[in-house]
Amino acid sequence: MSLAKWLFGDPEIVILDEPTRGVDVGSKAQIYEIIAGLAKEGKAVVVISSEMQELIGLCHRVVVMRGGYPVGVLERNELSEERIMELAAGVGS
């Protein structure tokens, strides 16, 4: 796994762009465990994903972008597909 190679250097900040795109369900679960483990270690983990359920399940905070600009920040207790879509579509921002 190429993710392991990048983590070998013990980075303080990890940026993952679509970390589970094109992988099977078992691999997704392993990647989610790695991400959760990094966060528990106190690492800053930035996940960029188009899969809303992935973001809702992994993130403590989600920044919603529209047209290349941030249009809203949702904390864990505010995360829902509906709220993310409202911000992304420009409804109720």
HUQUI-V610299 format. One record per pair of residues at least 24 apart in sequence whose ideal C-beta (glycine too) atoms are under 10 Angstrom apart, sorted by sequence separation. I is the first residue (numbers start at 1). J is the second residue. D is the distance in whole Angstrom. If there is no record, write none. Layout:
i->{I	I}
j->{J	J}
d->{D	D}
//
This chain:
i->{14	35	55	56	63	64	66	13	14	32	56	62	64	1	19	28	32	55	3	7	11	20	31	52	56	66	3	19	21	52	53	56	1	12	14	15	16	17	18	19	20	21	52	55	64	1	4	7	12	13	14	15	16	17	18	19	21	52	3	7	10	12	13	14	15	16	17	18	20	52	3	11	12	13	14	15	16	17	18	19	52	1	10	11	13	14	15	16	18	21	52	11	20	19	7	18	52	20	19	16}
j->{38	59	79	80	87	88	90	38	39	57	81	87	89	27	45	54	58	81	30	34	38	47	58	79	83	93	31	47	49	80	81	84	30	41	43	44	45	46	47	48	49	50	81	84	93	31	34	37	42	43	44	45	46	47	48	49	51	82	34	38	41	43	44	45	46	47	48	49	51	83	35	43	44	45	46	47	48	49	50	51	84	34	43	44	46	47	48	49	51	54	85	45	54	54	43	54	88	58	58	58}
d->{6	9	7	7	10	6	6	10	9	7	7	9	10	8	10	8	6	9	9	7	9	10	10	9	10	8	7	6	8	9	7	8	8	10	6	9	7	9	9	8	8	8	5	7	9	8	8	10	8	7	7	8	7	8	7	7	8	10	7	8	9	6	4	5	5	5	4	6	7	10	9	7	7	8	7	8	7	8	7	10	6	9	9	9	7	9	7	8	8	10	8	10	6	8	9	9	9	10	9	10}
//
